[in-house]
């Protein structure tokens, strides 16, 4: 990489995406000698980036938190706004970018000086988010979220306390693989070293995550990706209601809207079978209604009764509104 400016920018990107890089690996990535790498690191330091060096056989570099935010095209106020905004997106305020927000938040927090971290925490502590759903059990501590994200990114073993659905508390030693946001919840996919098996952990039941400093070689996940592993595990859990419906819409359209929470099967052109497990029937009712297509409930009959009751109520509301309008 002959262009010095482009190489320096590439070096900065690598340092921001990883907690620690061995010097030899960085040199290989950049296609330069160890001596050139040292000059590039010195150039970053002159620009204000706090690059730490470790000497010896396993020597290398990492980007550390400094006394000031490294020179970026943002000031302190914008840095605080950025961190708070990323946290809001990670909490689900903006659909579709939650996972990317967690990765970006981890990078920002890593190099943010203590004085700015305190401002972010103060603002976050006095801000009450307004949500349509009041699922307090699924609220995630921001520090927990970023600590787990960093451990996944750095392939660093993670220790934490975990509370199961029945309230049983255990200590877990894991090799974290990745984070998945499904519905309104966050899940950690990790290899459990005590049980010698892959596991899924709900982040709202996880506490005190502590990176151990021990690195590991990533194992092969027994699924196409982390999201598929979480979905398979959730589908295997017993749920009170098993829902099946026939929808007059193409399978691709149905998958795009509710495929993350259901099994979608095309049975004819423009006609789809939908199956889902649910703790309560209200959610499948809203999910099917969101498809904006005709559908028929196959099972359970309780869902059909719920929709009939909703339909009567909505009709009465509409009728009352028309009567009130005509009476004016």
C-alpha positions as CSV (number, residue, x, y, z in Angstrom):
1,X,0.0,0.0,0.0
2,X,2.1,2.9,-1.4
3,X,-0.2,5.8,-0.6
4,X,0.9,6.9,2.9
5,X,-2.3,8.7,3.7
6,X,-4.5,5.8,2.6
7,X,-2.3,3.4,4.5
8,X,-2.5,5.5,7.7
9,X,-6.3,5.6,7.4
10,X,-6.4,1.9,6.9
11,X,-4.2,1.4,10.0
12,X,-6.6,3.6,12.0
13,X,-9.6,1.6,10.9
14,X,-7.9,-1.6,11.9
15,X,-7.0,-0.3,15.3
16,X,-10.6,0.9,15.9
17,X,-12.1,-2.4,14.9
18,X,-10.0,-4.6,17.2
19,X,-8.8,-4.2,20.8
20,X,-5.2,-5.5,20.2
21,X,-3.2,-6.3,17.1
22,X,0.1,-8.2,17.1
23,X,2.6,-6.1,15.2
24,X,3.4,-8.9,12.7
25,X,-0.3,-9.3,11.8
26,X,-0.7,-5.6,11.3
27,X,2.3,-5.4,9.0
28,X,0.9,-8.3,6.9
29,X,-2.5,-6.6,6.7
30,X,-1.0,-3.4,5.5
31,X,1.7,-5.0,3.3
32,X,4.5,-3.0,4.9
33,X,7.7,-3.7,7.0
34,X,7.8,-3.5,10.8
35,X,9.8,-0.3,10.5
36,X,7.2,1.4,8.2
37,X,4.5,0.3,10.6
38,X,6.2,2.0,13.5
39,X,6.4,5.2,11.4
40,X,2.7,5.0,10.6
41,X,1.9,4.5,14.3
42,X,4.0,7.6,15.2
43,X,2.1,9.6,12.6
44,X,-1.2,8.6,14.2
45,X,0.2,9.7,17.6
46,X,1.2,13.0,16.2
47,X,-2.4,13.5,15.0
48,X,-3.6,12.8,18.6
49,X,-4.6,9.2,18.5
50,X,-3.6,7.3,21.7
51,X,-1.9,4.2,20.2
52,X,-0.3,2.0,22.8
53,X,2.6,-0.3,22.0
54,X,3.6,-3.6,23.6
55,X,7.2,-4.7,23.2
56,X,8.6,-8.2,23.1
57,X,8.0,-11.4,21.0
58,X,4.2,-10.9,21.2
59,X,4.5,-7.1,20.8
60,X,1.7,-5.2,19.1
61,X,-0.5,-2.1,19.1
62,X,-3.9,-1.1,20.4
63,X,-6.0,2.1,20.4
64,X,-6.6,3.2,24.0
65,X,-8.8,5.9,25.6
66,X,-6.9,9.1,25.9
67,X,-7.1,12.4,27.7
68,X,-9.1,13.8,24.8
69,X,-11.3,12.5,22.1
70,X,-9.0,11.8,19.0
71,X,-9.3,14.3,16.2
72,X,-12.5,13.6,14.3
73,X,-15.0,15.8,12.5
74,X,-17.1,16.1,15.6
75,X,-16.7,18.1,18.8
76,X,-17.4,17.1,22.4
77,X,-21.1,18.0,22.2
78,X,-21.5,16.0,19.0
79,X,-19.6,13.1,20.6
80,X,-22.1,12.9,23.5
81,X,-25.1,13.2,21.1
82,X,-23.6,10.5,19.0
83,X,-23.2,8.1,21.9
84,X,-26.7,8.7,23.2
85,X,-28.2,8.5,19.7
86,X,-26.5,5.2,19.1
87,X,-27.7,3.8,22.4
88,X,-31.3,4.8,21.4
89,X,-30.9,3.0,18.1
90,X,-29.5,0.0,19.9
91,X,-32.5,-0.1,22.2
92,X,-34.7,-0.4,19.1
93,X,-35.9,3.2,18.6
94,X,-34.8,2.9,14.9
95,X,-35.7,-0.4,13.3
96,X,-33.1,-2.2,11.1
97,X,-29.9,-0.6,12.4
98,X,-29.7,-1.9,16.0
99,X,-26.9,-4.3,15.4
100,X,-24.8,-1.7,13.5
101,X,-25.5,0.8,16.3
102,X,-24.1,-1.6,18.9
103,X,-20.8,-2.0,16.9
104,X,-20.5,1.8,16.4
105,X,-21.3,2.4,20.1
106,X,-18.5,0.0,21.2
107,X,-16.0,1.9,19.0
108,X,-17.1,5.3,20.4
109,X,-17.0,4.3,24.0
110,X,-13.6,2.6,23.6
111,X,-11.8,5.9,22.9
112,X,-14.1,8.3,24.7
113,X,-12.4,10.1,27.6
114,X,-13.8,9.8,31.1
115,X,-15.2,13.3,31.2
116,X,-17.4,12.6,28.2
117,X,-18.4,9.2,29.4
118,X,-19.8,10.8,32.6
119,X,-21.8,13.2,30.5
120,X,-23.3,10.4,28.4
121,X,-24.2,8.4,31.6
122,X,-25.7,11.5,33.3
123,X,-27.9,12.2,30.3
124,X,-28.9,8.6,29.9
125,X,-29.8,8.2,33.6
126,X,-32.3,11.0,33.6
127,X,-33.9,10.2,30.2
128,X,-37.0,8.0,30.3
129,X,-37.7,6.4,26.9
130,X,-41.3,6.4,25.7
131,X,-42.4,3.1,24.2
132,X,-45.6,1.6,23.0
133,X,-44.8,-1.7,24.6
134,X,-43.9,-1.7,28.3
135,X,-41.6,-4.7,28.3
136,X,-39.5,-3.8,31.3
137,X,-38.0,-7.2,31.6
138,X,-36.3,-6.8,28.2
139,X,-34.5,-3.5,29.1
140,X,-30.8,-3.9,28.7
141,X,-28.1,-2.1,30.7
142,X,-26.0,-0.1,28.2
143,X,-22.8,-1.1,29.9
144,X,-23.7,-4.8,29.6
145,X,-24.5,-4.4,25.9
146,X,-21.2,-2.7,25.1
147,X,-19.1,-5.0,27.3
148,X,-20.6,-8.1,25.5
149,X,-20.2,-6.5,22.1
150,X,-16.5,-5.8,22.7
151,X,-15.9,-9.4,23.9
152,X,-17.6,-10.7,20.8
153,X,-15.5,-8.4,18.6
154,X,-12.2,-9.2,20.3
155,X,-12.8,-13.0,20.6
156,X,-12.2,-12.7,24.3
157,X,-13.6,-15.1,26.8
158,X,-16.4,-13.7,28.9
159,X,-17.6,-14.5,32.4
160,X,-21.0,-13.4,33.7
161,X,-23.9,-14.2,36.0
162,X,-27.1,-15.6,34.3
163,X,-30.6,-15.9,35.6
164,X,-32.7,-18.7,33.9
165,X,-36.5,-18.4,33.3
166,X,-37.2,-20.2,36.6
167,X,-35.1,-17.7,38.5
168,X,-32.1,-20.1,39.0
169,X,-28.8,-18.1,39.0
170,X,-25.6,-19.5,37.6
171,X,-22.0,-18.4,36.8
172,X,-21.1,-18.8,33.1
173,X,-17.7,-19.0,31.4
174,X,-18.2,-18.5,27.6
175,X,-16.6,-17.9,24.3
176,X,-18.9,-15.2,22.9
177,X,-19.7,-15.5,19.2
178,X,-22.2,-12.7,18.4
179,X,-25.2,-10.6,19.4
180,X,-28.6,-11.0,17.8
181,X,-31.6,-8.7,18.1
182,X,-34.9,-10.6,17.5
183,X,-38.2,-8.9,18.1
184,X,-37.8,-6.7,21.2
185,X,-35.0,-8.8,22.8
186,X,-31.2,-9.1,22.6
187,X,-29.5,-12.5,22.6
188,X,-25.9,-13.5,23.0
189,X,-24.8,-16.6,21.1
190,X,-21.8,-18.2,22.9
191,X,-20.0,-21.5,23.5
192,X,-20.5,-22.4,27.1
193,X,-17.2,-23.8,28.4
194,X,-18.7,-25.4,31.5
195,X,-21.4,-27.3,29.6
196,X,-19.3,-27.8,26.5
197,X,-22.1,-26.7,24.2
198,X,-23.5,-23.8,22.2
199,X,-26.0,-21.7,24.1
200,X,-28.2,-18.7,23.6
201,X,-28.4,-16.1,26.5
202,X,-31.0,-13.4,26.8
203,X,-29.1,-10.1,27.6
204,X,-31.8,-8.9,30.0
205,X,-31.1,-11.9,32.2
206,X,-27.3,-11.4,32.0
207,X,-25.4,-9.5,34.7
208,X,-21.8,-8.5,35.5
209,X,-20.1,-9.4,32.2
210,X,-16.3,-9.5,32.7
211,X,-13.9,-10.0,29.9
212,X,-11.2,-12.4,31.2
213,X,-8.4,-11.3,28.9
214,X,-8.0,-14.8,27.5
215,X,-8.3,-14.9,23.7
216,X,-9.7,-17.9,21.8
217,X,-9.9,-19.3,18.3
218,X,-13.5,-19.0,17.0
219,X,-15.4,-22.3,16.9
220,X,-17.7,-23.4,14.0
221,X,-21.3,-22.4,14.8
222,X,-23.7,-25.3,14.2
223,X,-26.0,-23.0,12.1
224,X,-25.9,-20.8,9.1
225,X,-25.4,-17.7,11.3
226,X,-26.1,-16.5,14.8
227,X,-29.6,-15.3,14.0
228,X,-30.6,-18.7,12.6
229,X,-29.2,-20.4,15.7
230,X,-31.3,-18.1,18.0
231,X,-34.5,-18.7,15.9
232,X,-34.0,-22.5,16.0
233,X,-33.6,-22.4,19.7
234,X,-36.7,-20.3,20.3
235,X,-38.8,-22.5,18.0
236,X,-37.7,-25.5,20.0
237,X,-39.0,-24.0,23.3
238,X,-42.4,-25.0,24.5
239,X,-44.9,-22.1,24.0
240,X,-48.6,-22.1,25.1
241,X,-49.9,-21.4,21.6
242,X,-49.1,-22.9,18.3
243,X,-50.6,-20.7,15.5
244,X,-51.3,-21.6,11.9
245,X,-52.9,-19.4,9.3
246,X,-53.4,-19.2,5.5
247,X,-52.6,-15.8,4.0
248,X,-53.6,-14.5,0.6
249,X,-50.2,-12.9,-0.1
250,X,-46.9,-14.0,-1.7
251,X,-44.4,-15.8,0.6
252,X,-41.7,-13.2,-0.1
253,X,-44.0,-10.4,1.1
254,X,-44.9,-12.3,4.3
255,X,-41.3,-13.2,5.0
256,X,-40.2,-9.6,4.7
257,X,-42.8,-8.4,7.3
258,X,-42.9,-11.2,9.9
259,X,-40.5,-13.9,8.7
260,X,-38.1,-13.3,11.7
261,X,-40.8,-14.6,14.1
262,X,-42.6,-17.2,12.0
263,X,-42.3,-20.2,9.6
264,X,-43.4,-19.1,6.1
265,X,-44.3,-21.7,3.4
266,X,-45.6,-21.0,0.0
267,X,-48.5,-23.4,-0.8
268,X,-49.6,-21.8,-4.1
269,X,-48.9,-18.6,-6.1
270,X,-50.0,-15.7,-3.9
271,X,-51.0,-18.0,-1.0
272,X,-48.9,-18.7,2.0
273,X,-49.0,-20.9,5.2
274,X,-47.8,-19.2,8.3
275,X,-46.9,-21.0,11.6
276,X,-45.7,-19.4,14.8
277,X,-45.3,-20.1,18.5
278,X,-46.5,-17.5,20.9
279,X,-46.8,-16.9,24.7
280,X,-50.0,-14.8,24.1
281,X,-52.4,-14.6,21.2
282,X,-52.4,-10.8,20.9
283,X,-49.1,-10.7,19.2
284,X,-50.0,-13.2,16.3
285,X,-53.2,-11.2,15.9
286,X,-51.3,-8.0,15.4
287,X,-48.6,-9.7,13.2
288,X,-51.2,-11.2,10.8
289,X,-53.1,-7.9,10.7
290,X,-49.9,-6.0,9.7
291,X,-49.7,-8.1,6.5
292,X,-52.6,-6.0,5.0
293,X,-53.9,-9.2,3.3
294,X,-56.9,-11.5,3.8
295,X,-56.1,-14.6,5.9
296,X,-57.9,-17.5,7.6
297,X,-57.1,-19.0,11.0
298,X,-56.5,-22.7,10.9
299,X,-55.6,-23.0,14.6
300,X,-56.1,-22.4,17.4
301,X,-59.8,-21.6,17.7
302,X,-59.0,-19.2,20.5
303,X,-57.2,-16.9,18.1
304,X,-60.2,-16.9,15.7
305,X,-62.4,-16.0,18.7
306,X,-60.1,-13.2,19.7
307,X,-60.1,-11.7,16.2
308,X,-63.9,-11.9,16.1
309,X,-64.1,-10.0,19.4
310,X,-61.7,-7.4,18.1
311,X,-63.6,-7.1,14.9
312,X,-66.9,-6.5,16.7
313,X,-65.2,-3.9,19.0
314,X,-63.6,-2.1,16.0
315,X,-66.9,-2.1,14.1
316,X,-68.7,-0.6,17.1
317,X,-66.0,2.0,17.4
318,X,-66.4,2.9,13.7
319,X,-70.2,2.9,14.0
320,X,-70.1,5.2,17.0
321,X,-67.9,7.6,15.2
322,X,-70.2,7.7,12.2
323,X,-73.3,8.2,14.4
324,X,-71.6,11.0,16.2
325,X,-70.6,12.6,12.9
326,X,-74.2,12.4,11.5
327,X,-75.7,13.8,14.7
328,X,-73.8,17.0,14.4
